[in-house]
Amino acid sequence: MTLHIGGASTGAVLVVLIAIFSLIFAMSFAVGAVPEGQRRLSGEWFSAWFRASLPRFIVAGAFSALLFLGSSLTGSGNATDARICDAPLAPLTGQSVSDLRLNAAISGMRDIASAAREGDATAAQSLFFTTDAHNATHDVAGPLFSADRDLARTLCESVVGLENEIAGDLRPEVIAAHAESTADTLQIARATLDLAADTSIPDASGRCAFPIVAIGVLPLTNERLVAAIASFRETAEVARAGDVTGASVAFSGDAHDITHDIDGPLRSSDLDLAFAICESITEIERQFANAADTTVVAAESATSADLLEEAGRVLGFAE
């Protein structure tokens, strides 16, 4: 546990306490009486010095206890975090910050937020340590600090808040808030650093303004697309029957994955259609991540199926 007093860390508090006791010793050593016929640092001198200094040590001990108690009750890391964020976060890897990597980090942070919103802080912690999402936030800090210091500071504060919570109390709602804030800030950073200018959506904002990361386990084929369209129509039908679990099962798997894989190629051909598919899928994901409204899930799933059919024609997968 870290204690903070007006931005002072535990180390600073300990330095103050050591200084107090050192001054007590120095004062007693300098002005303390020496027993007749004895010299300083002799056994009798130490005994007399201890008896004379005991009241001072009692007062200093009580003061120290109150100091620590007050810091533990009122301390906050905000001031320390603010000072940390006056400079770029230190990079954690030697990897370059590409649009693909930053996009994956955004998705990774949203996955952390999603796990936390579901109350699984342990899963969120595991994602934090086992994916590149956290590393990327540090690696992008230097370039972002050069381009926009205020934005870099905002990103830093979100990341440091997330780091502290992951290493500390593991409160799901706090993890979710910091991870979502980090993802949103990274999205703005992508535009600021001009990492995805060729495929951005003019006058759009949010997740779908830029390409979403491809999952890329399977090649993009007509067979996959046809199967995904069928799955989305099934999702709509099951949702209209009020079966949230069944609708979620129909939506998951490759039906969902292909909406990521098709995004990049489709943006090169039809930005508006890619944006529409992304927005529809994002709404379905949002519904399943919270208390799903089956009416909304059914409508968006049917819309996604129609849009994917159009995408197939645009990309030459279907007549």
GUTIKE-921557 format. One record per residue: x, y, z of N, C-alpha, C in turn; residue in one letter. Coordinates in steps of 0.001 Angstrom, whole numbers, padded with zeros to 6 digits, always signed. Layout:
// residues N
XYZXYZXYZa...
// end
This chain:
// residues 319
+000847-001204+000000+000000+000000+000000+000874+001242+000000m+000559+002228-000814+001316+003464-000889+000551+004579-000195t+001287+005308+000667+000683+006425+001384+001117+007720+000726l+000204+008677+000648+000504+009962+000024-000014+011080+000915h+000827+012087+001111+000401+013277+001858+000711+014476+000991i-000356+015074+000429-000153+016207-000455+000752+015876-001620g+000691+014603-002080+001522+014185-003197+002805+013516-002756g+003127+013514-001443+004338+012865-000963+004108+011379-000821a+005081+010583-001291+004930+009139-001248+005358+008603+000108s+005230+007284+000267+005654+006634+001509+007117+006901+001786t+007947+006854+000742+009377+007101+000920+009642+008483+001498g+008914+009480+001006+009106+010837+001511+008691+010940+002971a+007597+010252+003339+007153+010259+004737+008210+009628+005628v+008800+008519+005181+009829+007849+005978+011060+008734+006148l+011408+009462+005095+012549+010375+005203+012306+011415+006279v+011078+011942+006322+010733+012936+007346+010868+012338+008738v+010358+011121+008910+010419+010484+010231+011858+010190+010657l+012669+009716+009710+014075+009454+010034+014772+010745+010439i+014439+011838+009733+015037+013132+010067+014648+013562+011473a+013373+013320+011853+012918+013696+013210+013728+012966+014276i+013852+011652+014119+014582+010877+015130+016074+011214+015119f+016622+011513+013925+018034+011893+013856+018286+013204+014584s+017345+014148+014436+017491+015430+015134+017394+015258+016646l+016505+014376+017079+016387+014117+018521+017701+013582+019066i+018269+012601+018332+019531+012024+018785+020642+013074+018804f+020716+013884+017699+021770+014894+017608+021640+015916+018732a+020421+016334+019048+020210+017319+020101+020604+016751+021457m+020192+015523+021698+020519+014904+022975+022019+014694+023111s+022653+014300+021983+024086+014077+022010+024843+015370+022271f+024328+016467+021670+025044+017748+021759+024882+018413+023113a+023681+018356+023661+023413+019139+024877+023160+018264+026096v+023083+016958+025915+022802+016093+027059+023932+016122+028080g+023583+016053+029355+024588+016095+030422+025398+014803+030440a+026684+014943+030819+027568+013784+030946+027760+013486+032424v+027494+012230+032860+027681+011911+034282+029107+012236+034723p+029237+012714+035971+030533+013140+036477+031541+011989+036400e+032703+012295+035866+033761+011294+035766+033600+010349+034592g+032586+010567+033746+032346+009681+032596+032534+010480+031307q+032701+009760+030233+032829+010404+028928+031618+010031+028066r+031419+010826+027007+030322+010540+026086+030520+009170+025442r+029391+008526+025143+029340+007206+024527+029769+006073+025456l+029986+006412+026750+030257+005346+027714+028944+004691+028105s+029016+003573+028815+027810+002875+029224+026918+003727+030083g+027485+004431+031054+026661+005263+031930+026084+006454+031174e+026876+006972+030211+026359+008095+029419+025141+007649+028600w+025202+006463+027974+024078+005968+027198+022844+005774+028069f+023072+005256+029303+021949+005046+030215+021305+006373+030591s+022131+007362+030921+021596+008682+031294+020931+009350+030100a+021582+009180+028897+021018+009781+027681+019650+009185+027350w+019508+007868+027511+018244+007216+027189+017139+007687+028118f+017464+007787+029462+016449+008244+030411+016017+009670+030098r+016977+010520+029717+016651+011915+029415+015877+012046+028098a+016180+011166+027120+015572+011274+025780+014256+010533+025656s+013956+009646+026625+012755+008820+026511+011490+009645+026292l+011259+010738+027031+010040+011522+026781+009981+012070+025349p+011173+012457+024817+011189+012983+023450+010807+011889+022444r+011344+010669+022669+011032+009570+021757+009547+009196+021825f+008963+009281+023024+007537+008979+023152+006710+009975+022348i+007051+011264+022475+006331+012294+021731+006534+012099+020223v+007766+011818+019809+008045+011621+018385+007321+010396+017848a+007264+009327+018653+006560+008123+018222+005079+008376+018028g+004481+009119+018967+003059+009444+018844+002808+010295+017607a+003700+011266+017368+003561+012114+016188+003663+011279+014901f+004615+010331+014884+004796+009480+013704+003560+008636+013443s+002983+008083+014519+001784+007261+014357+000638+008078+013777a+000472+009302+014285-000587+010168+013757-000323+010533+012301l+000932+010741+011951+001286+011098+010586+000914+009970+009616l+001256+008742+009995+000927+007606+009138-000569+007356+009078f-001248+007512+010212-002687+007317+010228-003376+008331+009322l-002970+009587+009437-003575+010614+008594-003311+010374+007122g-002098+009929+006783-001782+009695+005371-002550+008511+004813s-002780+007493+005641-003520+006325+005154-004994+006619+004965s-005526+007552+005757-006952+007879+005647-007237+008892+004554l-006309+009803+004312-006588+010896+003384-005692+010902+002173t-004730+010008+002117-003770+010032+001021-004412+009702-000303g-003812+010201-001368-004252+009920-002727-003053+009936-003634s-003071+009071-004660-001960+009019-005602-002087+010010-006724g-003108+010842-006731-003346+011698-007875-002206+012666-008135n-001676+013249-007065-000613+014220-007264+000625+013545-007823a+000962+012359-007281+002112+011630-007788+001903+011257-009235t+000693+010748-009577+000395+010374-010946+000509+011576-011872d+000067+012738-011403+000133+013941-012227+001583+014284-012555a+002484+014119-011569+003889+014396-011819+004480+013387-012793r+004096+012122-012654+004556+011094-013582+004172+011463-015000i+002988+011987-015182+002455+012271-016512+002916+013597-017085c+003805+014289-016373+004406+015487-016942+005464+015132-017981d+005829+013849-018042+006782+013357-019034+006202+012105-019672a+006679+011705-020848+006125+010504-021490+006371+009255-020650p+005436+008325-020687+005648+007024-020074+006820+006329-020756l+007582+005577-019995+008732+004876-020564+008265+003739-021464a+008868+003580-022652+008479+002462-023527+008812+001125-022875p+008003+000121-023159+008190-001195-022556+008761-002217-023533l+008681-001948-024834+009230-002871-025832+009972-002053-026885t+010645-002747-027777+011327-002074-028867+010518-002059-030138g+009244-002446-030050+008401-002530-031236+007976-001136-031708q+007822-001005-033013+007293+000239-033558+005789+000312-033296s+005261+001516-033304+003830+001718-033073+003152+001883-034424v+002590+000798-034932+001887+000835-036205+000392+001015-035974s-000310+001326-037050-001759+001460-036934-002389+000136-036508d-001882-000977-037079-002422-002289-036739-002222-002594-035257l-001031-002270-034750-000748-002548-033337-001604-001681-032415r-001728-000414-032760-002519+000480-031924-003994+000087-031958l-004457-000337-033112-005838-000785-033234-006083-002014-032361n-005103-002938-032378-005216-004133-031537-005222-003759-030056a-004438-002740-029693-004404-002291-028296-005753-001714-027870a-006386-000984-028779-007709-000431-028487-008699-001557-028226i-008685-002562-029092-009569-003712-028898-009233-004433-027604s-007927-004540-027299-007513-005200-026064-008010-004482-024829g-007947-003160-024852-008435-002382-023710-009955-002521-023570m-010658-002587-024684-012113-002767-024608-012448-004163-024078r-011611-005153-024399-011809-006493-023852-011612-006491-022333d-010614-005748-021872-010378-005622-020427-011586-004968-019759i-012080-003894-020380-013249-003199-019836-014467-004116-019811a-014646-004896-020869-015796-005801-020955-015744-006857-019861s-014554-007439-019643-014409-008449-018585-014693-007839-017217a-014223-006617-017019-014447-005949-015730-015921-005633-015523a-016606-005189-016591-018033-004883-016469-018844-006129-016121r-018345-007280-016526-019012-008535-016193-018666-009003-014780e-017849-008214-014082-017509-008528-012700-016310-009440-012540g-015629-009777-013644-014500-010710-013581-013196-009920-013589d-012814-009423-012424-011595-008620-012314-010355-009463-012583a-010403-010750-012229-009255-011631-012463-009001-011807-013953t-010074-011973-014732-009925-012090-016190-009384-010791-016780a-009870-009667-016275-009380-008370-016741-007891-008229-016433a-007500-008658-015251-006085-008598-014860-005231-009482-015768q-005735-010666-016087-005007-011578-016965-004821-010972-018353s-005876-010360-018903-005779-009715-020211-004773-008563-020179l-004737-007852-019078-003822-006725-018933-002375-007197-019040f-002074-008356-018432-000697-008833-018396-000309-009686-019596f-001274-010300-020271-000949-011269-021318-001135-010755-022740t-001666-009570-022917-001813-009005-024260-000882-007810-024422t-000790-007313-025641+000097-006194-025944-000546-004836-025648d-001811-004854-025224-002548-003602-025046-001828-002643-024100a-001364-003161-022965-000689-002304-021992+000659-001832-022518h+001431-002736-023123+002734-002352-023667+002598-001237-024700n+001585-001339-025544+001413-000346-026609+001141+001048-026054a+000436+001126-024928+000148+002448-024351+001426+003148-023916t+002413+002375-023471+003704+002962-023103+004523+003302-024349h+004516+002401-025334+005339+002606-026523+004865+003783-027368d+003563+004082-027325+003041+005201-028118+003199+006535-027391v+003546+006474-026103+003559+007692-025287+004557+008736-025806a+005752+008298-026218+006762+009243-026692+006322+010002-027932g+005939+009284-029008+005458+009999-030204+004246+010883-029927p+003346+010405-029082+002141+011187-028791+002484+012432-027990l+003443+012314-027074+003856+013460-026269+004430+014561-027162f+005131+014156-028214+005696+015134-029148+004616+015807-029985s+003541+015048-030271+002473+015576-031135+001429+016366-030363a+001082+015899-029160+000007+016544-028388+000204+016215-026909d+000826+017134-026183+001167+016865-024780-000066+016662-023905r-001102+017435-024152-002305+017297-023336-002945+015929-023532d-002997+015482-024782-003564+014157-025052-002682+013066-024457l-001374+013226-024557-000450+012249-023969-000626+012186-022456a-000856+013339-021838-001063+013369-020386-002374+012691-020010r-003410+012902-020816-004687+012236-020566-004538+010721-020666t-003828+010268-021699-003588+008831-021846-002801+008296-020667l-001769+009004-020278-000932+008582-019153-001752+008425-017879c-002604+009392-017588-003393+009339-016353-004341+008139-016351e-004916+007832-017521-005798+006658-017604-005013+005377-017411s-003835+005310-018058-003012+004099-017975-002493+003884-016559v-001989+004953-015941-001458+004834-014578-002583+004452-013602v-003772+005034-013801-004908+004659-012963-005247+003189-013109g-005192+002693-014352-005466+001274-014597-004384+000399-013967l-003120+000801-014138-002010+000038-013547-002155-000057-012031e-002475+001060-011402-002616+001068-009942-003747+000158-009480n-004862+000172-010225-006005-000643-009824-005744-002127-010072e-005080-002450-011179-004746-003838-011488-003803-004408-010429i-002896-003573-009935-001931-004013-008935-002452-003854-007504a-003628-003231-007375-004136-002929-006039-005433-003612-005696g-006508-002815-005613-007772-003317-005074-008576-004169-006048d-008278-004091-007355-008989-004884-008368-010504-004654-008318l-010920-003399-008232-012346-003091-008267-012812-003087-009719r-013736-003972-010078-014138-004112-011487-014611-002811-012116p-015412-002029-011376-015958-000815-011966-014866+000218-012249e-013827+000256-011412-012724+001192-011633-011862+000725-012809v-011610-000576-012876-010853-001135-014005-011573-000833-015314i-012887-001071-015342-013665-000840-016567-013586+000618-016991a-013717+001533-016039-013689+002961-016370-012333+003374-016943a-011243+002929-016310-009909+003301-016789-009599+002652-018138h-009977+001387-018305-009690+000695-019565-010469+001321-020720a-011732+001666-020477-012541+002294-021523-011991+003672-021871e-011576+004415-020848-010994+005735-021076-009693+005625-021874s-008896+004610-021546-007642+004388-022276-007924+004064-023735t-008904+003201-023983-009263+002835-025363-009725+004057-026151a-010580+004874-025536-011085+006070-026214-009948+007044-026548d-009015+007192-025605-007894+008106-025822-006955+007576-026899t-006740+006261-026906-005913+005661-027956-006548+005870-029335l-007872+005834-029376-008552+006049-030648-008265+007454-031177q-008305+008432-030283-007987+009809-030682-006513+009915-031065i-005659+009175-030340-004226+009200-030629-003935+008704-032041a-004703+007739-032496-004511+007221-033856-004699+008326-034889r-005726+009116-034682-005972+010220-035610-004902+011298-035471a-004508+011583-034242-003503+012611-033989-002163+012258-034634t-001796+010976-034554-000525+010525-035116-000631+010182-036595l-001856+010323-037148-002083+010082-038571-001689+008667-038973d-002018+007700-038120-001661+006307-038391-002647+005626-039319l-003832+006174-039455-004841+005509-040285-005582+006507-041159a-004851+007501-041673-005521+008579-042393-006192+008109-043674a-005624+007118-044324-006150+006698-045618-007500+005995-045517d-007802+005419-044362-009044+004661-044232-009933+005188-043115t-009738+006430-042712-010610+007022-041707-011917+007462-042354s-012951+007600-041524-014255+008049-042012-014370+009551-041761i-014479+010377-042796-014566+011826-042586-015746+012198-041688p-015498+013125-040769-016535+013677-039885-017138+012623-038946d-016457+011473-038786-016949+010441-037866-016062+010402-036633a-016595+009824-035571-015829+009689-034336-016133+008331-033722s-015356+007981-032711-015583+006714-032029-014830+005566-032659g-015139+004373-032190-014425+003170-032602-014428+002965-034111r-015540+003210-034763-015695+002870-036181-015167+003932-037132c-014638+005020-036597-014062+006030-037469-012781+005520-038120a-012191+004494-037515-010943+003938-038011-011074+002428-038160f-010194+001795-038935-010304+000349-039147-010269-000418-037833p-011078-001471-037750-011032-002345-036585-010073-003480-036884i-009448-004010-035849-008401-004998-036047-008970-006298-036607v-008289-006854-037623-008705-008132-038194-008301-009268-037271a-009164-010276-037162-008841-011448-036344-007974-012407-037155i-008296-012563-038421-007387-013165-039377-007044-014626-039200g-007861-015396-038483-007573-016819-038317-007859-017573-039612v-008911-017177-040327-009318-017835-041570-009281-016834-042723l-009053-017316-043956-009086-016404-045106-010501-015890-045354p-010583-014731-045975-011879-014128-046274-012427-014754-047560l-013469-015568-047429-014031-016275-048592-015533-016072-048670t-016084-016400-049819-017529-016313-050007-018262-017265-049069n-017694-018454-048861-018331-019434-047974-018454-018897-046557e-017408-018282-046081-017465-017699-044734-018518-016599-044670r-018555-015773-045690-019487-014654-045695-020934-015145-045722l-021211-016142-046547-022570-016694-046626-022975-017295-045281v-022060-018027-044645-022355-018626-043343-022599-017553-042286a-021828-016472-042344-021991-015386-041374-023344-014706-041548a-023733-014469-042789-025040-013846-043040-026158-014709-042475i-026047-016032-042684-027052-016955-042140-027068-016898-040615a-025890-016784-040009-025813-016717-038543-026448-015442-038009s-026264-014351-038715-026872-013093-038268-028397-013146-038403f-028871-013793-039437-030331-013931-039559-030860-014842-038452r-030091-015850-038101-030486-016719-036989-030471-015938-035676e-029447-015108-035501-029367-014269-034291-030612-013399-034169t-031032-012798-035275-032219-011940-035266-033464-012742-034903a-033588-013920-035478-034778-014746-035220-034835-015190-033763e-033701-015642-033238-033663-016105-031843-033917-014944-030885v-033365-013781-031208-033571-012603-030357-035030-012182-030355a-035690-012270-031506-037112-011910-031558-037947-012844-030677r-037444-014070-030457-038136-015017-029575-037821-014765-028105a-036944-013793-027839-036636-013428-026459-035517-014233-025834g-034776-015031-026618-033720-015894-026088-032372-015182-026216d-031963-014508-025150-030709-013750-025177-029507-014680-025310v-029513-015767-024540-028390-016706-024576-028229-017326-025958t-029336-017763-026535-029285-018359-027863-028815-017364-028911g-029255-016126-028790-028848-015093-029734-027344-014819-029616a-026849-014806-028381-025423-014572-028153-024583-015685-028768s-025050-016933-028633-024336-018079-029209-024306-017971-030732v-025431-017601-031323-025497-017479-032784-024597-016359-033293a-024457-015304-032493-023654-014151-032894-022159-014421-032772f-021773-015218-031785-020359-015440-031510-019735-016358-032556s-018440-016536-032451-017750-017394-033397-017396-016663-034678g-017378-017395-035793-016891-016811-037038-017824-015758-037612d-019107-015808-037253-020028-014768-037720-019557-013401-037238a-019119-013348-035993-018580-012098-035446-017202-011805-036022h-016359-012860-036104-014968-012654-036533-014875-012073-037943d-015743-012510-038833-015637-012047-040217-015962-010557-040353i-016730-010029-039421-017017-008595-039482-015756-007779-039203t-014811-008357-038453-013511-007725-038259-012647-007903-039509h-012635-009127-040040-011752-009436-041168-012136-008690-042447d-013405-008390-042600-013872-007738-043829-013699-006219-043780i-013472-005690-042592-013461-004235-042420-012374-003559-043250d-011132-004069-043170-010028-003441-043899-010233-003429-045405g-010467-004608-046024-010691-004622-047479-011891-003773-047905p-012952-003770-047096-014153-003034-047475-013923-001534-047419l-013130-001065-046480-012862+000376-046380-012156+000898-047638r-011383+000036-048272-010699+000456-049494-011670+000612-050664s-012849-000030-050537-013833+000013-051625-015044+000880-051310s-015506+000828-050049-016723+001561-049680-016657+001925-048202d-016141+003105-047911-015968+003545-046519-017296+003593-045768l-018325+004120-046397-019617+004268-045718-020209+002913-045335d-020083+001929-046226-020612+000603-045930-019824-000048-044797l-018500+000100-044814-017666-000449-043735-018047+000173-042393a-018273+001484-042420-018651+002194-041197-020008+001690-040686f-020948+001490-041589-022283+001039-041192-022248-000352-040571a-021462-001240-041152-021339-002589-040583-020709-002521-039200i-019640-001754-039082-018956-001621-037796-019896-001076-036722c-020655-000042-037056-021581+000557-036094-022651-000448-035655e-023154-001227-036593-024189-002202-036267-023635-003298-035360s-022444-003798-035693-021821-004854-034887-021472-004331-033496i-020980-003108-033444-020629-002516-032149-021852-002415-031242t-022996-002064-031812-024225-001977-031016-024637-003358-030493e-024496-004384-031324-024819-005744-030861-023883-006144-029720i-022601-005880-029880-021625-006195-028827-021973-005459-027546e-022358-004191-027683-022720-003393-026509-023942-003981-025799r-024895-004453-026571-026097-005054-025984-025749-006310-025191q-024944-007181-025773-024598-008430-025090-023691-008194-023882f-022947-007089-023893-022054-006782-022770-022826-006241-021581a-024054-005819-021806-024880-005272-020729-026193-006064-020659n-027246-005459-020188-028549-006121-020164-029167-005998-021551a-029060-007053-022341-029428-006977-023750-030915-006732-023952a-031223-005809-024842-032587-005571-025304-032757-006413-026568d-033536-007474-026497-033652-008404-027622-034233-007733-028868t-035042-006708-028685-035586-005987-029841-034468-005306-030620t-033549-004674-029895-032420-004006-030529-031498-005030-031175v-031221-006126-030456-030345-007176-030993-030927-007726-032293v-032228-007989-032300-032879-008536-033502-032770-007556-034669a-033045-006291-034409-033007-005288-035478-031605-005110-036039a-030615-004998-035148-029246-004790-035603-028688-006027-036300e-029076-007209-035840-028599-008442-036484-029145-008555-037899s-030421-008215-038073-031007-008234-039407-030327-007194-040302a-030045-006031-039738-029350-004986-040494-027959-005446-040900t-027232-006075-039955-025882-006564-040243-025898-007593-041368s-026893-008473-041353-026998-009487-042409-027166-008818-043780a-028048-007827-043835-028270-007113-045108-027011-006377-045562d-026326-005755-044616-025118-005005-044958-023998-005937-045422l-023894-007102-044787-022873-008064-045200-023154-008600-046600l-024433-008767-046935-024777-009164-048303-024305-008112-049304e-024522-006854-048961-024076-005764-049828-022546-005759-049922e-021883-006004-048788-020415-006043-048777-019892-007132-049689a-020584-008281-049695-020192-009367-050572-020237-008960-052036g-021252-008190-052393-021360-007726-053779-020259-006708-054096r-019998-005815-053162-018968-004799-053384-017589-005436-053560v-017313-006475-052775-016010-007127-052821-015929-008250-053849l-017039-008501-054538-017031-009499-055595-017188-010923-055130g-017680-011103-053873-017911-012457-053365-019261-012999-053773f-020189-012127-054109-021553-012573-054428-022080-011746-055582a-022962-012338-056339-023596-011632-057460-024795-010833-056981e
// end
